[in-house]
């Protein structure tokens, strides 16, 4: 299976959307008064893209979005921590989605589980960097998974509607032709 080709305009638009989501995340959503965790728009967008487009797109989008999150103030933790976590999460979820081809409900559940796993992976990176991580991170992971589940239908709908289907499926469908099954 070959990687789908992306036009330069689609890549620029994707980068602009991810940067805009990161800016909204740190400037507006981060100040919402919720008891455990706030919705993480960038993580949900990267994971939805990974489900829709596969491991390469998920890993690259995760690396780019993670780098933006690492550089936008109030950045905390080691430089490259978000980049590492989101790149690995995007690539791994993209591989799982590519292998198992989940339906819509399964894709939402996968995105929610991966959203909680990103919180735990980020806590592990912070712990390895020397920060103290308490047991409250488990509650944050559950809350983040719940937010990801709430945002998953919209994110998956937007990502699947905005990206064309892979060329492999189109080529196999068009090579059969209309009279392939009729015995003509």
N, C-alpha and C positions, 0 to 999 in steps of 0.2 A: 504494500500500500504506500503510495507516494504522498508527500505532504501537499496540502492544497496551496495553490499559488495565491498570494495576496498582492493586490495592487498597491502602489505607493500611496495613493489617496486613502485607501482603507487603513493602512498602517498609521498614517498621520492622524486620521480621525480617531482611531483606537487610542493612540497616545494622548490626544487632546482630551478624550473622554476620561481616561484613567487619571490624568493629572487633575482634571476638574473634580472628579469624585474624591481624590485625595485632599484637595483644598476644601471641599465641602465637609469632608470627614473631620479634618482637624480644626476647622473654623466654626462650624455650626453644630454638627452632630455630636461632637465630643463634649459639648456643654449641656446636653439634654439631661434632665434630672431623673435618671433611672437608678434603681437601687443596685443592680449588679453590673450590667454591661450595656453599652450603647450599640446600636446596629452598626456593623462595620461594612460600609458600602463597597470599599475597595476589595476586601476579601471576597465578598459575595460576587462582585463583577468578575474577578479573576477566576474564581471557581466555576462560575457559569460559563465563561469563555472556554475553560478547560474541558468541561463536559461537552460543549457544542463543537469545538474545533480540534480537540486532541491534545496529546502531551507536549508537542513542540510549541503550539500557540499558547497553551496554558503556562508552560515554563517560562517562555519569553515574556509574556504579559505579566506574570508574577514577578519576574526579575525587574522589569521596568517599573511596575507599580511599587514594588518593595523599595527600590532605590529612591523613588520620589518620597515615599513615607519616611525613609531614613534621613532625607535631606530637609524636609519641611519642618520648621519649628512648630511645636515643641518636641523635637526628636529626642527620644530617650533610648538608652541602651547602646550597644556597640553599632558602629557604622557597618551596614551590610546585614544586620540581623533580620530586618524585615525582608530584605532582598532574598536571603537564603531561605527563609521559611516560606515565603510566597512562591518562589521559583520551584521549590521541591513539592509544595502542595499542589500547584498547578500542573506540574508534570506528572505527579503520581495520580491525581484524580483524572487527568486526561487519559492516562494509560488504562485506568480501571474502566472508564466510560467507553474507551475505544474497544477494549476487550469484551466487555459484557453487554454493550449496547442497551443501556437501561431505558425503560419507558419513562413517561413523564413523572409519575409518582415516585418511581425508584430514583430518578435523577434528583428530585427534590430532597429525598431522604439522604442520598449520597452527599449533596451539597451541604445539608445541615450537619451531618457527621463530620465532614471535612472542615466546616466552619468552627466547630468545637475543637477539632484536632489542631487547627492553626493556633488557637489560643494556648493550648498546651505546649505546642512546639515553640511558640514565642517565649513562653515562660521558661522552657528548657534552655533556650539560647541566653536569656537574661540570667538564669542561674549559673550557667557555665561561664558567663562574663563576670560573675561575682556579685550580682544583685541578690537580695533576699527575696525569695518567693514563698508565700504562705499557702495554707490550704484553701484560702478564698479563691484561688485560681480555678479550682474545680467548679465552684459556683459560676464564675465568669465564663468558663467553657460551656456549661449547660445553657446559660443565658445567651451566649453568642450563637450556639447551635439553634436555640429557639428563634432568635432574630433571623438567622440565615434561613430557617424553614419558612418564616413569614415572608421574607423577601424573595425566596427562591422562585415562585411562579412568575413574578414580574421580570426578574433578571433572566431566567431561562427563556421566557417568551421574547424579550428584547434581543437577546443574543442569537436565538435561532431564527428570528425573523430578519435580522439585519445581515446575516452571513449566508451566502449561497451554499447549496448543498455541495458536498465534495464531488470532484470531477469523476472519481471512480464509479460512483453509483450512477451518474448520468451516462457514462460511456457504456456500462453494461446494459442499461435499460434501452438505450438507443440502438445498440448493436443487435438486439433481438428483433426489432422491427415489428410492424403490426401483424404480419402474416406468419410469424415464426412458429406459433403454436397451432396454426390451422392445417398444417401438412401440405400447403400449396407449393 
